[in-house]
Amino acid sequence: MEWTGWNPNSIMTIQENVPLAPLTTLQVGGAARYFAELRREDDVRGAEQFAKTRELPLFVMGGGSNLVIADSGWPGLVLKIAIGGITRPETEDATGNAVLFSVGAGVNWDDFVAQAVAQNCAGVECLSGIPGSAGGTPVQNVGAYGQEVADTIESVRAFDMKEDRIVVLPKPACGFHYRSSIFNGAERGRYIILRVNYRLKRGGAPSLKYADLQRHFAARLAENRTPPSLAEVREAVREIRRSKGMLIVPGDDDCRSAGSFFKNPVLSEERFKKLAERAASNGLEIPSYPAARSQHKDAQRKVSAAWLVEHSGFAKGYAVGAAGISHKHALALINRGDAKASDIVGLKDEIQHGVQEAWGILLEPEPVFVGF
Ligand SMILES: Cc1cc2nc3c(=O)[nH]c(=O)nc-3n(C[C@H](O)[C@H](O)[C@H](O)COP(=O)(O)OP(=O)(O)OC[C@H]3O[C@@H](n4cnc5c(N)ncnc54)[C@H](O)[C@@H]3O)c2cc1C
């Protein structure tokens, strides 16, 4: 069906009963009652109006890499954001080192990272190989290997469905914390992200904060040879991700997932102490890291959710029917072939229950559940 909203220049094709599973990395779930791709900012009002006039719930998706779609699908309109284009609206700041990239929300995230690295711009190299769209990155403040997008996002351009206008949200207004922002928190469902502006550093050194990366380059760093380049760090990150099933590689069943299924729990120092004592009484040491202080008044610690899963009786490769745990990473729940959303949710429930029984911690899922 062709839909012309209030704007006669805006004609959108609205499809009916579109299966959503093939549009997601986990590949489970039913169909969208209505489905449209948003390729131009000008069409955003028309799409919103289509849903409003029919009183349909609207769901906005990007690359589908962080979604669990219900078997019953989505009863309203699914709007897939496909706005492209990477521009450099302003190339220099006073120092000449900061480079601003304006990235269409529908641009494949890793394509943007590749381009930034090729242009010798630092700030997102450790986020290489993360699937999904650029527009999806602010939503859960995507992070990996010592970087998160909040480090480089300058502003987010979005359609505000409450105010019915396009707004530019500067970074402080986005409320970024560990795997959270206003977009998946206080203002969930309010904004359709159209573009994201990232400020990168021309000629900047790659970030080597993360232990896995330091290990990868250990020999070289020890011998005081030339430090790795941005491109080498990008390749190393992709290689490490591939070994963990965290890179989408055709034919690798372990990456038919939504990435990490559970967030690393953040505990007060007191609660962490008790947990560590409990682990120690079993001769175990639980991996943990200090959590960012700005988020909390008191010091807190982030605990490895993967460790908790593995030490609650769920080994890598554990399977219940068509749902399972990746053979390469304890945090990735995978669709082993023809899983339904209910199989994935059943396994999620079993793991949450097991971890709570063993350690008294309720793991919080990371993906977005759609239509449940
Ligand atoms: C193999 C694998 C590895 C992964 N590794 C990581 C990792 O290392 N770190 C990490 O943080 N994540 C990781 N993820 C999760 C996922 O890739 C990211 O969260 C990604 O940013 C999601 O983007 P997306 O475009 O696919 O969003 P989707 O999955 O389509 O949507 C996710 C959420 O964002 C919202 N959304 C998406 N686009 C827009 C938009 N334009 N406007 C408004 N809302 C929008 C949706 O409504 C939904 O709530 C991984 C996933 C997989 C499958």
Ligand as a Chemical Component Dictionary entry (heavy atoms), coordinates in Angstrom:
data_LIG
# 
_chem_comp.id                   LIG 
_chem_comp.type                 NON-POLYMER 
_chem_comp.pdbx_formal_charge   0 
_chem_comp.three_letter_code    LIG 
# 
loop_
_chem_comp_atom.comp_id 
_chem_comp_atom.atom_id 
_chem_comp_atom.alt_atom_id 
_chem_comp_atom.type_symbol 
_chem_comp_atom.charge 
_chem_comp_atom.model_Cartn_x 
_chem_comp_atom.model_Cartn_y 
_chem_comp_atom.model_Cartn_z 
_chem_comp_atom.pdbx_ordinal 
LIG C1  C1  C 0 26.780 -10.846 17.777 1  
LIG C2  C2  C 0 26.385 -9.613  18.540 2  
LIG C3  C3  C 0 27.329 -8.901  19.273 3  
LIG C4  C4  C 0 26.977 -7.741  19.980 4  
LIG N1  N1  N 0 27.927 -7.079  20.685 5  
LIG C5  C5  C 0 27.608 -5.970  21.378 6  
LIG C6  C6  C 0 28.603 -5.258  22.133 7  
LIG O1  O1  O 0 29.770 -5.626  22.157 8  
LIG N2  N2  N 0 28.216 -4.161  22.815 9  
LIG C7  C7  C 0 26.934 -3.701  22.809 10 
LIG O2  O2  O 0 26.657 -2.687  23.462 11 
LIG N3  N3  N 0 25.971 -4.338  22.101 12 
LIG C8  C8  C 0 26.274 -5.451  21.386 13 
LIG N4  N4  N 0 25.305 -6.124  20.673 14 
LIG C9  C9  C 0 23.925 -5.628  20.709 15 
LIG C10 C10 C 0 23.545 -4.738  19.496 16 
LIG O3  O3  O 0 24.379 -4.990  18.414 17 
LIG C11 C11 C 0 23.598 -3.260  19.815 18 
LIG O4  O4  O 0 22.755 -2.961  20.890 19 
LIG C12 C12 C 0 23.179 -2.402  18.608 20 
LIG O5  O5  O 0 23.517 -1.057  18.837 21 
LIG C13 C13 C 0 21.694 -2.463  18.298 22 
LIG O6  O6  O 0 21.461 -1.682  17.136 23 
LIG P1  P1  P 0 20.347 -2.062  16.111 24 
LIG O7  O7  O 0 20.383 -1.036  15.033 25 
LIG O8  O8  O 0 20.502 -3.464  15.659 26 
LIG O9  O9  O 0 19.047 -1.866  16.986 27 
LIG P2  P2  P 0 17.755 -2.813  17.082 28 
LIG O10 O10 O 0 18.172 -4.143  17.601 29 
LIG O11 O11 O 0 16.999 -2.774  15.822 30 
LIG O12 O12 O 0 16.937 -2.045  18.212 31 
LIG C14 C14 C 0 17.410 -2.032  19.537 32 
LIG C15 C15 C 0 16.679 -0.918  20.313 33 
LIG O13 O13 O 0 17.046 0.344   19.756 34 
LIG C16 C16 C 0 15.884 1.034   19.288 35 
LIG N5  N5  N 0 16.277 1.719   18.045 36 
LIG C17 C17 C 0 17.044 1.240   17.038 37 
LIG N6  N6  N 0 17.203 2.180   16.096 38 
LIG C18 C18 C 0 16.520 3.266   16.524 39 
LIG C19 C19 C 0 16.282 4.572   15.981 40 
LIG N7  N7  N 0 16.805 4.961   14.813 41 
LIG N8  N8  N 0 15.511 5.429   16.698 42 
LIG C20 C20 C 0 14.979 5.071   17.886 43 
LIG N9  N9  N 0 15.168 3.873   18.454 44 
LIG C21 C21 C 0 15.923 2.982   17.769 45 
LIG C22 C22 C 0 14.825 -0.032  19.071 46 
LIG O14 O14 O 0 13.519 0.523   19.211 47 
LIG C23 C23 C 0 15.165 -0.998  20.193 48 
LIG O15 O15 O 0 14.594 -0.509  21.387 49 
LIG C24 C24 C 0 25.637 -7.284  19.959 50 
LIG C25 C25 C 0 24.670 -7.985  19.216 51 
LIG C26 C26 C 0 25.049 -9.142  18.514 52 
LIG C27 C27 C 0 24.014 -9.888  17.722 53 
# 
loop_
_chem_comp_bond.comp_id 
_chem_comp_bond.atom_id_1 
_chem_comp_bond.atom_id_2 
_chem_comp_bond.value_order 
_chem_comp_bond.pdbx_ordinal 
LIG C1  C2  SING 1  
LIG C2  C3  SING 2  
LIG C2  C26 DOUB 3  
LIG C3  C4  DOUB 4  
LIG C4  N1  SING 5  
LIG C4  C24 SING 6  
LIG N1  C5  DOUB 7  
LIG C5  C6  SING 8  
LIG C5  C8  SING 9  
LIG C6  O1  DOUB 10 
LIG C6  N2  SING 11 
LIG N2  C7  SING 12 
LIG C7  O2  DOUB 13 
LIG C7  N3  SING 14 
LIG N3  C8  DOUB 15 
LIG C8  N4  SING 16 
LIG N4  C9  SING 17 
LIG N4  C24 SING 18 
LIG C9  C10 SING 19 
LIG C10 O3  SING 20 
LIG C10 C11 SING 21 
LIG C11 O4  SING 22 
LIG C11 C12 SING 23 
LIG C12 O5  SING 24 
LIG C12 C13 SING 25 
LIG C13 O6  SING 26 
LIG O6  P1  SING 27 
LIG P1  O7  DOUB 28 
LIG P1  O8  SING 29 
LIG P1  O9  SING 30 
LIG O9  P2  SING 31 
LIG P2  O10 DOUB 32 
LIG P2  O11 SING 33 
LIG P2  O12 SING 34 
LIG O12 C14 SING 35 
LIG C14 C15 SING 36 
LIG C15 O13 SING 37 
LIG C15 C23 SING 38 
LIG O13 C16 SING 39 
LIG C16 N5  SING 40 
LIG C16 C22 SING 41 
LIG N5  C17 SING 42 
LIG N5  C21 SING 43 
LIG C17 N6  DOUB 44 
LIG N6  C18 SING 45 
LIG C18 C19 SING 46 
LIG C18 C21 DOUB 47 
LIG C19 N7  SING 48 
LIG C19 N8  DOUB 49 
LIG N8  C20 SING 50 
LIG C20 N9  DOUB 51 
LIG N9  C21 SING 52 
LIG C22 O14 SING 53 
LIG C22 C23 SING 54 
LIG C23 O15 SING 55 
LIG C24 C25 DOUB 56 
LIG C25 C26 SING 57 
LIG C26 C27 SING 58 
# 
